[in-house]
Amino acid sequence: MARYRIRVGREIGSAALVADGLHARTDGFTSLAVLLSAAGAALGWRLADPVVGLAITAAITLVLRDAAREVFRRLMDAVDPALADRAERVLDEVPGVRGVGELRLRWIGHRLRAEVALMVDGEVTSAGPTASPWRPSTPCCTPCRG
């Protein structure tokens, strides 16, 4: 279940779902570690409980650090730089576009919003969405009115 939450969270861009999946995975590993500790104690190893306790503490700290970093990045509208580079390359290949002046990507909920300033040929007009030689591959949040 933890793998599923992490995978779906990454697919839909939900940092909270990824963090929940990481939490569930840590709970599973913690339960396994407690069983190992009990087995070690039953076999007479006196340090089993403290050693496993420290290992669990370290695992939880690492998961917390990764989850907190991802949630903080999302709160600050951080976007993977490779994604921004890819968006610029795609825009440069659009007929009539001479260059990308400024590109801003930011998260709004589970969606990524792009704002861009383009340098275009003189023949390209802004008469409406039907005049554009390029259409986004995914629909916008609000319909365009021409």
N, C-alpha and C positions, 0 to 999 in steps of 0.2 A: 504494500500500500504506500509505503514511503517513496519508493522509486516512482510510482505512478504520480503522486503529488508533485514531486520534483520535476518530472518530465512535463506534465501538463502545465505547471507553473511557468516553466521556461518557454513553452510553446505560446502561451497566451500573454506572457510578459507580466506575470503576477509575482512580485517579490515576496508578498505575504504567503502565497501558496508554496513557493519554494522553501521559505523559512519553516513553514509548517511541516513540509516533507522532511527537511533536515532534522527537525525536532523529533518526528516519529522514528526516523532512522536511529537517532541517538538513543531514544527510549529502548529500541530493540537491542542495540549493542549493550546498553546498560543492564538490561535483564540478563543477557548472556553472561556478562561479566560477573553479575551477582551469583549466578549458578556456578561459575568457575571458582569464585571465592569460597562458596559454601563447600564445594568439592575439595578444595585445597585445605580448608579448615578441618574437614572430616578426615583427611589423610594425615593431619597433624602438623601442617605447615602453619605456624603461628603468624607469619607475616602476610598470609593470603589476603586477609581483609584490608589492612592498610595499603598494600600495594595496589589491589584492585580499586580501592577508593581513590587513590591518587590518579590512577589511569582514567577512571571515570571523570574525575574533575578536569583533567587535561583535555579529554575528548569534548566535554561540554563547553569548555572555554574556547576551543578551536571552532566549534560549530557556532557558538554565540558570536565570535569575532567575524566569521564569514557572513552570517545572516545580518548582523548589524551593519557591516560594510555595504552589503547589497541594498538594504532598506535605506540607508543614509544616501547612497548614490542616487537611488530613485527619488528620494525627497528633494535632492538638489538638481533634479532633471538631468542627471548624467546619462549619456548615450555612448555606446561603444564607438570609439574613433574609427574603427574599420567600417562600421555601418555608415557613418557620415562620408567617408571616402568613397564607398560604393555608391551612395546617393549622388555624389558629385560626378562620378564617372558615368552613371546612367543619364544624368541631366546633360552632360556634355555631348552625349551621342544623339540627343533629340534634334531632328532637323530644324534649322532656324536658330538654334541656340549657339551663340558665339562664346559664351563663358558664364560661369557661375560667380556672381559677385559675393553673395553672402548666403550661407545655408545654416539654418537653425533647426535642430531636432530636439523635441522634448516630449516627455511622457505626460499624457493626460489620461489618468486611469490606466487601462490596459492597452491603450492605443498610443501610437507614436505619431506626433504631429510634426509636419515639416513646413517651414516658412522659408522661402527662397527669393532672392533678387537675381534676376537673370539679365544678361546682355543678349539681345536678340537682333536678328536681321531687321532692316527697315521695312520689309514686306509683312512682317508678322504684326497683326493688329490685336487689340484687346476688346474687340467688339462683343465677345462672349465666348462661352465654352465651345460653340460649334466652329469658331474660327481657329481654334488651337490645333496644331498638327499633332499634338500629343495628348493622351488622356492617361490619368493615373490608373494603375492596374487594380487598385482597390478603391471602393467608393468612399467619397468624403462623408463626414459626419452630417453635413447639411447639403441639400441639393443646390446646384448652381441655378441661378435665374439669369437668362440672357437677354 
